Amino acid sequence: MTQSLLLTIYFFEAGIFFVVSPWTRFWLRNPLLHFHPNIALMADNGYFRGFVAGIGIIHLLVAIRDVGKLMTAGREESE
């Protein structure tokens, strides 16, 4: 149960990070994403940023599914 809860928290936090970070100043000024011109070109591409945000949405959907499973498991234990 504890492991499932920690994994759910991870998916939620990672999802929020991946959805929000490509559209912030952090992304535009990150030296790791801009140390080479080809990588910078890819990182600044709107389609790539949308792809990263899509990965974040998938993480959020998994977190929501896991919350539902945890709630169902909690109800079954209490009965």
C-alpha positions as a Python dict, from the first residue, in 0.01 Angstrom:
ca = {
    (1, 'M'): (0, 0, 0),
    (2, 'T'): (279, 245, 92),
    (3, 'Q'): (470, 166, -226),
    (4, 'S'): (159, 226, -436),
    (5, 'L'): (98, 558, -264),
    (6, 'L'): (458, 673, -321),
    (7, 'L'): (440, 570, -687),
    (8, 'T'): (114, 760, -728),
    (9, 'I'): (270, 1071, -574),
    (10, 'Y'): (566, 1035, -811),
    (11, 'F'): (341, 1010, -1117),
    (12, 'F'): (143, 1314, -1007),
    (13, 'E'): (450, 1530, -941),
    (14, 'A'): (629, 1420, -1258),
    (15, 'G'): (314, 1485, -1459),
    (16, 'I'): (281, 1838, -1326),
    (17, 'F'): (650, 1902, -1395),
    (18, 'F'): (636, 1772, -1754),
    (19, 'V'): (318, 1961, -1836),
    (20, 'V'): (434, 2295, -1694),
    (21, 'S'): (812, 2311, -1744),
    (22, 'P'): (830, 2322, -2128),
    (23, 'W'): (633, 2647, -2123),
    (24, 'T'): (835, 2832, -1857),
    (25, 'R'): (1150, 3042, -1851),
    (26, 'F'): (1325, 2746, -1686),
    (27, 'W'): (1302, 2557, -2017),
    (28, 'L'): (1421, 2851, -2227),
    (29, 'R'): (1723, 2929, -2009),
    (30, 'N'): (1828, 2575, -1916),
    (31, 'P'): (2198, 2535, -2006),
    (32, 'L'): (2161, 2158, -2048),
    (33, 'L'): (1905, 2206, -2324),
    (34, 'H'): (2105, 2479, -2496),
    (35, 'F'): (2467, 2367, -2482),
    (36, 'H'): (2461, 2254, -2847),
    (37, 'P'): (2281, 2434, -3130),
    (38, 'N'): (2107, 2121, -3260),
    (39, 'I'): (1973, 2029, -2916),
    (40, 'A'): (1865, 2390, -2859),
    (41, 'L'): (1681, 2388, -3191),
    (42, 'M'): (1495, 2071, -3093),
    (43, 'A'): (1422, 2189, -2737),
    (44, 'D'): (1276, 2518, -2860),
    (45, 'N'): (1051, 2346, -3113),
    (46, 'G'): (684, 2376, -3018),
    (47, 'Y'): (609, 2020, -3128),
    (48, 'F'): (880, 1881, -2901),
    (49, 'R'): (756, 2090, -2611),
    (50, 'G'): (406, 1959, -2677),
    (51, 'F'): (544, 1605, -2683),
    (52, 'V'): (700, 1655, -2339),
    (53, 'A'): (373, 1803, -2212),
    (54, 'G'): (192, 1499, -2354),
    (55, 'I'): (419, 1270, -2152),
    (56, 'G'): (319, 1476, -1848),
    (57, 'I'): (-50, 1427, -1928),
    (58, 'I'): (8, 1052, -1948),
    (59, 'H'): (175, 1064, -1606),
    (60, 'L'): (-123, 1254, -1465),
    (61, 'L'): (-369, 1002, -1610),
    (62, 'V'): (-175, 715, -1452),
    (63, 'A'): (-178, 900, -1118),
    (64, 'I'): (-554, 950, -1140),
    (65, 'R'): (-604, 582, -1221),
    (66, 'D'): (-384, 483, -927),
    (67, 'V'): (-578, 711, -691),
    (68, 'G'): (-895, 533, -801),
    (69, 'K'): (-735, 195, -734),
    (70, 'L'): (-614, 307, -392),
    (71, 'M'): (-958, 437, -299),
    (72, 'T'): (-1122, 113, -413),
    (73, 'A'): (-868, -93, -217),
    (74, 'G'): (-928, 122, 91),
    (75, 'R'): (-1305, 66, 71),
    (76, 'E'): (-1258, -310, 36),
    (77, 'E'): (-1031, -322, 342),
    (78, 'S'): (-1279, -129, 555),
    (79, 'E'): (-1571, -359, 471),
}
